[in-house]
Amino acid sequence: MTRRPDGRRELPLRRNCSYTLLGHSTQPTRAHPYLEKDVLNHELGHALHYGLWLASGPLGERLSTAANEAIADILAHVFDGDPCHGKVLGEGGTPVDCRRRMDVYEQSVSDAFWHFGRADHETGQSLRQLIWTLREEVPADVLRAAIVDGIAAVQVALNQIDAEPLANVPMFDDEIRATRYRFVREYEAASAFFHAVCARVGDAPPACGEHAQRIGDPRVAMREAWLANAPTSIGRSGVTLADGRRVTFELEGALIGQMTVTLADGEQRSYPGDPDLGLPEVEREPTSGRITLWFSEPGATAPGAQVGWTSDGELIAR
């Protein structure tokens, strides 16, 4: 932070140092949140995190919210023995709940991302609980080194993603593609942190055998098709074919819930995706590389009838 000639302070325009911002928030269940030890330590955790991150290489313009917020809480709590972050006060002014806890998690990073539709403070909860579990199983100096390794690994993973062609195309007016791209970033960042931490502490702790439970999602195995298929290039607005039919894709969160085909006479037909995976069946032709998204055809006389949308913009049936 620098001081201007008029005496006012201003933040640096370039991210070549770490800084912490604390603001006053009026919440009736909290007493002076901007003075709470948990909040102060969380923000100082961000500053320490970014300081370590900057030591490992240039800080990317786009970060991972899931990893960043989890790491700030980890640095704030893991060595002070208090798993409760952000005390919620009852009518008598005594703590009755926590805004976040270090010692529990319910969803993987991937599932939490889909649930919220974005990365948030809550999406890295399994990372917090991973470190909280390890603190009981490995020496403190080993765990400190593992956390530093994890921070560096996140930076490396994000730098690699930012160097990919997909990161440098004008896609952020396409909601489907942008959300999937953010998902890939959050998945890779969380996964890199997990693997680096567990590589340092060794694979003996049971929590280090839980990558799929804490980070993974079966949809990530389909991410190449997920990013390359035609809906990512036409977004919500759809596309009109040469014969007059219009094809659009309806979303459930960031997932394709169904395809809708509007015929030239205005009649609409809807084709749902797989309700278990939240996306259509994906098929890749090995020789041509063409991708087809297969949707069920409700009410068809032939059992198992499907309509497919190909990556080169055709509607086909089987």
C-alpha positions, 0 to 999 in steps of 0.5 A: 500500500502506498500513500498519495501526496494528499495523504490518502492510501491506495492499493497497488495497481499491480499484484506484486505484493500481498495485501489484506482488506477488512470491511465492516459488515452488519450482521445481527448474529455476529459481534463486530465481524471485522474485529473477529479473530477468525476473520482477521486470521482468514484475511492474514491467511490470504496474505500469507498464501499469496506471499508463498504463491508469489514466491513460486512464480507469477500470480495468474490473473484468474485464481481458484476461489475454492482453493484460495478460500480453503487455504486461507481458512487452513492457515487461519485455523489448522495450527490453533486447534479451533475448527469453528470459523466465524462464530454465530452468536445467540441472543445472549451473545454466546457462540451457538454455531459456526459459519464454516467448520474445518472438521466436516464436509459433505460434498466433493469440490466438483459436486459443490461447484455444480450445486452452487453454480460457481466456486465459492467459500464452501466449494473447498470444504473437503480441502479444509477437512483433509488438512484438519484430518491430517493434523492428527496423523502427521507431524506439524512440521511435515504438515506445514511443508505439505501445505506449502507444496500444495500452494505451489502446486495450485499455482503451477496447475492454474498457470498451465490452464491459463496457457491453454488455447481455451483460456485465450479465446473470447468465450465468456459471452457463452455461459455454458462454455465459461461455466465449464471452463471455470469448473475445469480450473476449480477441479484442477486446482483442488486436485493439484493441492490434494496430490501435492499435500498427500505426496509430502505426507505419504499415502498412509493416511486414509484421507489421502486415498479419497481423491474421488470422494473429496475432489472428483466427479465422473463428469470430469472424465468427459471434459474433452468432449464437454468443452469441444462439443457443439453446444459450447459454441452456440450457447443458450441461444441455439442454432438454426439448421439449413432445413429450418429446424432450430436446436437449443440446449436447456441447462440445469445449473451448468449441465445440459438438461435437455435438447429442444428442437423447434420444427419449421412449423413451430412444433417443439420436441424435447429430448432429455439428457441422462438424469444420473449424470446430468448430461447426454451420453457422449460418443466419440468416433475414433477415426474422425474424432466427431463427437455425438451427444445422444439424447433419449427420445420420449414416446418413441415406438422403438425402445431405446430410440435416441436423437444425437447432436454432432460436433459438426452441427447435425441432428441424427437418429438411432 
